Amino acid sequence: MAGAGRLVIVGGGSSGMTAAIRAARSGAGVVLLERRERVGSKLLATGNGRCNLTNQDASLSRFHGGDRAFIAGVLARFSVASTVDFFEELGVACEVEGEGRVYPRPRQASAVLDVLRWELERLKVDVRTGYEVRGIGRRGRAFALNLAAGGELEAGRVVLACGGMAGPQFGSDGSGMRLAAALGHRQVEPSAALVPLRLRADFLRRLKGVGFQARGEVRRNGETLRAETGEFLFTDSGITGLPVLQLSRSASRELQAGRPPELVLDLFPGVGLDALDAALEVRLRRQAHKTVADGLVGLLNKRLIPVVLTEAGIAYHSAPCSEVQPAARLGLARLLKSWPLKVSGTMPWPEAQVTAGGVDLRDVNPETLESRIVPGLYFCGEVLDVDGDCGGFNLQWAWSSGWLAGLSAAGK
């Protein structure tokens, strides 16, 4: 195919493959470039290898980033129903699990990647792996892509689908944002999202591996930015678990702004403070012959007990339950209902699932995903300032934005 007439898609992830399929179905000659040795590396890791394809509850509230109307419009053009139909057509039977999560019936991400690769092959998309693009320039009405291995590749239109900065081990290294910035596009500073948090506390190594059910809130100056309930897990440097991943975007943005937030844990979210204090009074009275630490066994994880007692200012772990005064007991109840932990950072990019930030949506046409600055240049996926919650929402954005970018670029 003639260089000036072809569509080159930079990035062979979920959005890039979708864009290539949609463009090729419209009759475009498509070259798909992937810097790693195979396409879809990050897709294989989604949903712990089970590939949470999308979510039935893909409401706008589950997505974050720039202009809300922009995000809603793209999702409407290729909806959850469209996604399920697309994969069913390719041969993937879909099933719904809890909280609306949609999975391939065999629970294999490899099956999803296989059908996408087969469709690329059927449509004769020219897939080239091991191709890294270092720069993009204009040559008249065409583009010249400078390759890391040397030489250039000419294109009539280009789709940037090379991801954000999360998961660099899968090929996402921020190159798409750098390419866009070099062409004059504004950037929303990236930060890690869906990532474990680092805490500032001296007891973490003692609690490594301790899991517990709780409600967690990210707070700034007493204001709750987001709250989630579920299973939390202490690590040797911080805390993780599904609710932490959901909370991490808010914490990450605060850290980026130089405002370290607090993570406040409620270990008994279904019980009020007065009721918990009363329950502790009964427990300590019934266990009067035991030490305070032993008296709480069966109520809290045994490894948590000495830590929360110390945090509550109860230093006499070996004293009998009968010696705990009402004020100390109430202090313990308050801690169990509102345990403040200082967030000092996020874990590094290899542990993040998605990037918050990216190419500023103000520089992109929401109807086509074409650049407002460089005609013939399109964007899709994580390179844009859009990210979703955990639960299939980020893949839905990849499918929706990839589909629209491929459709638009093919019809140019």
For each residue, the residues with C-beta under 8 A, 3 or more apart:
1: 5 6 29 31 126
2: 5 6
3: 6 142 153 154 155 156
4: 141 142 154 155 156
5: 1 2 29 156
6: 1 2 3 28 29 30 31 154 155 156
7: 23 28 29 30 31 155 156 157 158 159 409 410
8: 30 31 32 33 143 145 153 155 157 158 159
9: 12 16 19 20 23 30 31 32 33 158 159 161 406
10: 16 33 133 145 158 159 160 161 162 176 179
11: 15 16 33 34 160 161 162 163 176 381 383
12: 9 16 17 32 33 34 36 38 39 40 127 129 161
13: 16 17 39 40 41 42 43 161 162 163 170 171 172 381 382 398
14: 17 18 40 42 43 381 395 398 399 402
15: 11 18 19 161 380 381 382 397 398 399 401 402 405
16: 9 10 11 12 13 19 20 32 34 39 159 161 162 380 381 402
17: 12 13 14 20 21 32 39 40 116 117 120 402
18: 14 15 21 22 116 380 398 399 402 403 406
19: 9 15 16 22 23 159 161 378 380 402 403 405 406 409
20: 9 16 17 23 24 30 32 120 123 125 127 406
21: 17 18 24 25 116 119 120 123 125 406
22: 18 19 25 26 402 403 405 406 407 410
23: 7 9 19 20 26 28 30 159 406 407 409 410
24: 20 21 27 28 30 120 123 124 125 410
25: 21 22 123
26: 22 23 406 407 410 411
27: 24 410
28: 6 7 23 24 409 410
29: 1 5 6 7 126
30: 6 7 8 9 20 23 24 123 125 126
31: 1 6 7 8 9 125 126 128 153 155
32: 8 9 12 16 17 20 39 120 125 126 127 128
33: 8 9 10 11 12 128 131 133 145 153
34: 11 12 16 38 39 127 128 129 130 131 171
35: 130 131 132 133 148 162 171 175
36: 12 39 41 129 130 170 171
37: 129 130
38: 12 34 41 129
39: 12 13 16 17 32 34 36 113 116 117 120 127 129
40: 12 13 14 17 43 44 113 116 117
41: 13 36 38 44 45 170 171
42: 13 14 45 46 163 167 170 171 172
43: 13 14 40 46 51 109 112 113 395
44: 40 41 49 109 110 113
45: 41 42 48 49 109 167 170
46: 42 43 49 50 51 52 109 395
47: 50 51 52 101 103 109 392
48: 45
49: 44 45 46 108 109 110
50: 46 47 103 104 107 108 109
51: 43 46 47 103 104 107 108 109 111 112 395
52: 46 47 55 101 102 103 391 392 395
53: 83 84 87 92 94 102 103 104 112 392 395 396
54: 58 80 83 84 102 392 393 395 396 399
55: 52 58 62 80 99 100 101 102 391 392 393 396
56: 80 96 100 102
57: 62 99 100
58: 54 55 62 75 79 80 392 393 396
59: 62
60: 63 68 71 72 75
61:
62: 55 57 58 59 388 389 391 393
63: 60 71 75 386 387 388 389 393 397
64: 193 249 356 386 387 388 389
65: 71 188 356 357 358 361 384 385 386 387
66: 70 71 188 360 361 362 384 385 386
67: 70 71 361 362 366
68: 60 71 72
69: 72 73 366
70: 66 67 73 74 361 364 366
71: 60 63 65 66 67 68 74 75 386 397
72: 60 68 69 75 76
73: 69 70 76 77 366 367
74: 70 71 77 78 366 369 397 400 401 404
75: 58 60 63 71 72 78 79 396 397 400
76: 72 73 79
77: 73 74 400 403 404
78: 74 75 82 83 399 400 403 404
79: 58 75 76 82 83 400
80: 54 55 56 58 83 84 102 396
81: 84 85
82: 78 79 85 86 399 403
83: 53 54 78 79 80 86 87 102 396 399 400
84: 53 54 80 81 87 88 94 102
85: 81 82 88 89
86: 82 83 89 90 399
87: 53 83 84 90 91 92 94 104 112 115
88: 84 85 91 92 93 94
89: 85 86
90: 86 87 115 116 118 119
91: 87 88 115
92: 53 87 88 104 105 111 112 115
93: 88 104 105 106
94: 53 84 87 88 102 103 104 105
95: 102 103 104 105
96: 56 100 101 102 103
97: 101 102 103
98: 101
99: 55 57 391
100: 55 56 57 96 391 392
101: 47 52 55 96 97 98 391 392
102: 52 53 54 55 56 80 83 84 94 95 96 97 392
103: 47 50 51 52 53 94 95 96 97 107
104: 50 51 53 87 92 93 94 95 107 108 109 111 112
105: 92 93 94 95
106: 93 111
107: 50 51 103 104
108: 49 50 51 104 111 112
109: 43 44 45 46 47 49 50 51 104 112 113
110: 44 49 113 114
111: 51 92 104 106 108 114 115
112: 43 51 53 87 92 104 108 109 115 116
113: 39 40 43 44 109 110 116 117
114: 110 111 117 118
115: 87 90 91 92 111 112 118 119
116: 17 18 21 39 40 90 112 113 119 120
117: 17 39 40 113 114 120 121
118: 90 114 115 121 122
119: 21 90 115 116 122 123
120: 17 20 21 24 32 39 116 117 123 125 127
121: 117 118 124 125 127
122: 118 119
123: 20 21 24 25 30 119 120
124: 24 121
125: 20 21 24 30 31 32 120 121
126: 1 29 30 31 32
127: 12 20 32 34 39 120 121
128: 31 32 33 34 131
129: 12 34 36 37 38 39
130: 34 35 36 37 149
131: 33 34 35 128 147 148 149 153
132: 35 147 148 149 175
133: 10 33 35 136 145 146 147 148 162 175 179
134: 146 147 148
135: 145 146 179 182
136: 133 143 144 145 146 158 179 182 183 377
137: 143 144 146
138: 142 143 144 374
139: 142 143 144 154
140:
141: 4 156 376
142: 3 4 138 139 154 155 156
143: 8 136 137 138 139 154 155 156 157 158 376 377
144: 136 137 138 139 152 153 154
145: 8 10 33 133 135 136 152 153 154 155 158
146: 133 134 135 136 137 152
147: 131 132 133 134 150 151 152 153
148: 35 131 132 133 134
149: 130 131 132
150: 147
151: 147
152: 144 145 146 147
153: 3 8 31 33 131 144 145 147
154: 3 4 6 139 142 143 144 145
155: 3 4 6 7 8 31 142 143 145 158
156: 3 4 5 6 7 141 142 143 376 412
157: 7 8 143 376 377 378 409 412
158: 7 8 9 10 136 143 145 155 376 377 378
159: 7 8 9 10 16 19 23 377 378 379 380 405 406 409
160: 10 11 176 179 180 359 377 378 379 380 383
161: 9 10 11 12 13 15 16 19 176 379 380 381 383 402 405
162: 10 11 13 16 35 133 171 172 175 176 179 383
163: 11 13 42 166 167 171 172 176 355 381 382 383
164: 172 174 176 177 190 354 355 357 358 382 383
165: 168 172 173 174 177 190 192 349 352 355
166: 163 172 192 193 194 195 349 352 353 354 355 382
167: 42 45 163 170 171 172 349 350 352 353
168: 165 171 172 173 349 350
169: 350
170: 13 36 41 42 45 167
171: 13 34 35 36 41 42 162 163 167 168
172: 13 42 162 163 164 165 166 167 168 355 382
173: 165 168
174: 164 165 177 178 190
175: 35 132 133 162 178 179
176: 10 11 160 161 162 163 164 179 180 358 359 379 383
177: 164 165 174 180 181 187 190 358 359 383
178: 174 175 181 182
179: 10 133 135 136 160 162 175 176 182 183
180: 160 176 177 183 185 187 359 379 383
181: 177 178 184 185 187
182: 135 136 178 179
183: 136 179 180 371 373 374 377
184: 181 373 374
185: 180 181 359 360 363 371 373 374
186: 359 360 362 363
187: 177 180 181 190 357 358 359 360
188: 65 66 357 358 359 360 385
189: 256 357
190: 164 165 174 177 187 355 356 357 358
191: 249 252 253 255 256 346 355 356 357
192: 165 166 195 248 252 346 347 348 349 351 352 355 356
193: 64 166 248 249 252 352 353 354 355 356 387
194: 166 245 246 248 249 352 353 354 387 389 390 394
195: 166 192 245 248 252 346 347 351 352 353
196: 235 238 239 240 244 245 248 346 347 351
197: 238 239 240 244 247 248 251 263 343 345 346 347
198: 237 238 343 344 345 346 347
199: 204 237 238 239 263 341 342 343 344
200: 341 342 343 344
201: 204 341 342
202:
203: 206 207 307 310
204: 199 201 207 208 234 235 236 237 238
205: 208 236
206: 203 303 306 307
207: 203 204 210 234 303 304 307
208: 204 205 234 235 236
209: 233 234 235
210: 207 233 234 301 303 304
211: 231 232 233 234 241 301
212: 231 232 267 300 301 304
213: 229 230 231 232 267
214: 229 230 232 243 265 266 267 269
215: 227 228 229 265 266 269
216: 227 228 229 232 243 244 247 263 264 265 266
217: 224 225 226 227 247 263 264 266
218: 224 225 226 227 247 250 251 254 261 262 263 343
219: 222 223 224 225 261 262 263 264 340
220: 223 225 254 259 261 262
221:
222: 219
223: 219 220
224: 217 218 219 227
225: 217 218 219 220 250 254 261
226: 217 218 246 247 249 250
227: 215 216 217 218 224 247
228: 215 216 242 243 244 246 247
229: 213 214 215 216 243 269
230: 213 214 241 242 243
231: 211 212 213 241 242 243
232: 211 212 213 214 216 239 240 241 243 244 265
233: 209 210 211 239 240 241 244
234: 204 207 208 209 210 211 238 239
235: 196 204 208 209 238 239 240
236: 204 205 208
237: 198 199 204 347
238: 196 197 198 199 204 234 235 344 347
239: 196 197 199 232 233 234 235 244 263 341
240: 196 197 232 233 235 244 245
241: 211 230 231 232 233 244 245
242: 228 230 231 245 246 390
243: 214 216 228 229 230 231 232 246 247
244: 196 197 216 228 232 233 239 240 241 247 248 263
245: 194 195 196 240 241 242 248 353 390
246: 194 226 228 242 243 249 389 390
247: 197 216 217 218 226 227 228 243 244 250 251 263
248: 192 193 194 195 196 197 244 245 251 252 346
249: 64 191 193 194 226 246 252 253 356 387
250: 218 225 226 247 253 254 261
251: 197 218 247 248 254 255 261 263 343 346
252: 191 192 193 195 248 249 255 256 346 356
253: 191 249 250 256 257 356
254: 218 220 225 250 251 257 259 260 261 343
255: 191 251 252 258 259 260 261 343 345 346
256: 189 191 252 253
257: 253 254
258: 255
259: 220 254 255
260: 254 255 342 343 344
261: 218 219 220 225 250 251 254 255 343
262: 218 219 220 340 341 342 343
263: 197 199 216 217 218 219 239 244 247 251 340 341 343
264: 216 217 219 338 339 340 341
265: 214 215 216 232 338 339 341
266: 214 215 216 217 269 336 337 338 339
267: 212 213 214 300 336 337 339
268: 271 276 336 337
269: 214 215 229 266
270:
271: 268 275 276 279 337
272: 275 276
273: 276 277 333 334 337
274: 277 278
275: 271 272 278 279
276: 268 271 272 273 279 280 333 336 337
277: 273 274 280 281 329 330 333
278: 274 275 281 282
279: 271 275 276 282 283
280: 276 277 283 284 329 332 333
281: 277 278 284 285 326 329
282: 278 279 285 286
283: 279 280 286 287 295 296 299 321
284: 280 281 287 288 292 295 321 322 324 329
285: 281 282 288 321 322
286: 282 283
287: 283 284 290 294 295 321
288: 284 285 320 321 322
289: 320 321
290: 287 294 295 320 321
291: 294 295 317 318 319 320 321
292: 284 295 296 309 314 316 317 318 319 320 321 323 324
293: 296 297 305 306 309 317 318
294: 287 290 291 297
295: 283 284 287 290 291 292 321
296: 283 292 293 299 300 305 309
297: 293 294 300 302 305
298:
299: 283 296
300: 212 267 296 297 304 305 308
301: 210 211 212 304 305
302: 297 305
303: 206 207 210 306 307
304: 207 210 212 300 301 307 308
305: 293 296 297 300 301 302 308 309
306: 206 293 303 309 310 317
307: 203 206 207 303 304 310 311
308: 300 304 305 311 312 332 335 336 339
309: 292 293 296 305 306 312 314 315 317 332
310: 203 306 307 313 314 315
311: 307 308 335 339
312: 308 309 328 331 332 334 335
313: 310 328 331
314: 292 309 310 317 324 328 331 332
315: 309 310
316: 292 319 323
317: 291 292 293 306 309 314
318: 291 292 293
319: 291 292 316 323 324
320: 288 289 290 291 292 323
321: 283 284 285 287 288 289 290 291 292 295 324
322: 284 285 288
323: 292 316 319 320
324: 284 292 314 319 321 328 329 332
325: 328 329
326: 281 329 330
327: 330 331
328: 312 313 314 324 325 331 332
329: 277 280 281 284 324 325 326 332 333
330: 277 326 327 333 334
331: 312 313 314 327 328 334 335
332: 280 308 309 312 314 324 328 329 335 336
333: 273 276 277 280 329 330 336 337
334: 273 312 330 331 337 338
335: 308 311 312 331 332 338 339
336: 266 267 268 276 308 332 333 339
337: 266 267 268 271 273 276 333 334
338: 264 265 266 334 335
339: 264 265 266 267 308 311 335 336
340: 219 262 263 264
341: 199 200 201 239 262 263 264 265
342: 199 200 201 260 262
343: 197 198 199 200 218 251 254 255 260 261 262 263
344: 198 199 200 238 260
345: 197 198 255
346: 191 192 195 196 197 198 248 251 252 255 352
347: 192 195 196 197 198 237 238 351 352
348: 192 351 352
349: 165 166 167 168 192 352
350: 167 168 169
351: 192 195 196 347 348
352: 165 166 167 192 193 194 195 346 347 348 349 355
353: 166 167 193 194 195 245 390 394
354: 164 166 193 194 382 387 388 394
355: 163 164 165 166 172 190 191 192 193 352 358 382 387
356: 64 65 190 191 192 193 249 252 253 385 387
357: 65 164 187 188 189 190 191 385
358: 65 164 176 177 187 188 190 355 382 383 384 385 386
359: 160 176 177 180 185 186 187 188 363 364 379 383 384 385
360: 66 185 186 187 188 363 364 385
361: 65 66 67 70 364 366 384 385 386
362: 66 67 186 372
363: 185 186 359 360 371 372 373
364: 70 359 360 361 369 370 371 372 379 384
365: 368 369 370 371 372
366: 67 69 70 73 74 361 369
367: 73 408
368: 365 378 404 405 408
369: 74 364 365 366 378 379 380 401 404 405 408
370: 364 365 375 376 377 378 408 409 412
371: 183 185 363 364 365 374 375 376 377 378 379
372: 362 363 364 365
373: 183 184 185 363 377
374: 138 183 184 185 371 377
375: 370 371
376: 141 143 156 157 158 370 371 412
377: 136 143 157 158 159 160 183 370 371 373 374
378: 19 157 158 159 160 368 369 370 371 405 408 409
379: 159 160 161 176 180 359 364 369 371 383 384 401 405
380: 15 16 18 19 159 160 161 369 383 384 398 401 402 404 405 406
381: 11 13 14 15 16 161 163 384 397 398 401 402
382: 13 15 163 164 166 172 354 355 358 386 387 394 397 398
383: 11 160 161 162 163 164 176 177 180 358 359 379 380
384: 65 66 358 359 361 364 379 380 381 401
385: 65 66 188 356 357 358 359 360 361
386: 63 64 65 66 71 358 361 382 397 401
387: 63 64 65 193 194 249 354 355 356 382 394 397
388: 62 63 64 354 391 393 394 396 397
389: 62 63 64 194 246 393
390: 194 242 245 246 353 393
391: 52 55 62 99 100 101 388
392: 47 52 53 54 55 58 100 101 102 395 396
393: 54 55 58 62 63 388 389 390 396 397
394: 194 353 354 382 387 388 397 398
395: 14 43 46 51 52 53 54 392 398 399
396: 53 54 55 58 75 80 83 388 392 393 399 400
397: 15 63 71 74 75 381 382 386 387 388 393 394 400 401
398: 13 14 15 18 380 381 382 394 395 401 402
399: 14 15 18 54 78 82 83 86 395 396 402 403
400: 74 75 77 78 79 83 396 397 403 404
401: 15 74 369 379 380 381 384 386 397 398 404 405
402: 14 15 16 17 18 19 22 161 380 381 398 399 405 406
403: 18 19 22 77 78 82 399 400 406 407
404: 74 77 78 368 369 380 400 401 407 408
405: 15 19 22 159 161 368 369 378 379 380 401 402 408 409
406: 9 18 19 20 21 22 23 26 159 380 402 403 409 410
407: 22 23 26 403 404 410 411
408: 367 368 369 370 378 404 405 411 412
409: 7 19 23 28 157 159 370 378 405 406 412
410: 7 22 23 24 26 27 28 406 407
411: 26 407 408
412: 156 157 370 376 408 409
